[in-house]
C-alpha cells in the first residue's frame, strides 16, 4: 500500500481536527479547495466524520485522527540523516 494523493488529502483533513475538544467540528464549504471537498466526502463515506461536508469525528474518526496526528508529529520531529 502506498500513500496516494487521495489518502494524503484525507490525512490532512484529519490533522485539522482538535482532539482536545470533540465538540469542535469542521465544515468544508462548497467554495473550499475541491481536493478538500472530495477528501471530506470520502471520510464521510468511510464513517470517520458525521456529515458529508465535515461535522464531528465519529469514534472511528477519533482513532484515525489520533493516529494521523501522531504520525505527523513523529515524522515532523525526526531530524534527517
HELIX and SHEET records of a PDB file:
HELIX    1   1 UNK A    5  UNK A   16  1                                  12    
HELIX    2   2 UNK A   34  UNK A   45  1                                  12    
HELIX    3   3 UNK A   59  UNK A   77  1                                  19    
SHEET    1   A 3 UNK A  26  UNK A  27  0                                        
SHEET    2   A 3 UNK A  54  UNK A  57 -1                                        
SHEET    3   A 3 UNK A  49  UNK A  51 -1                                        
END                                                                             
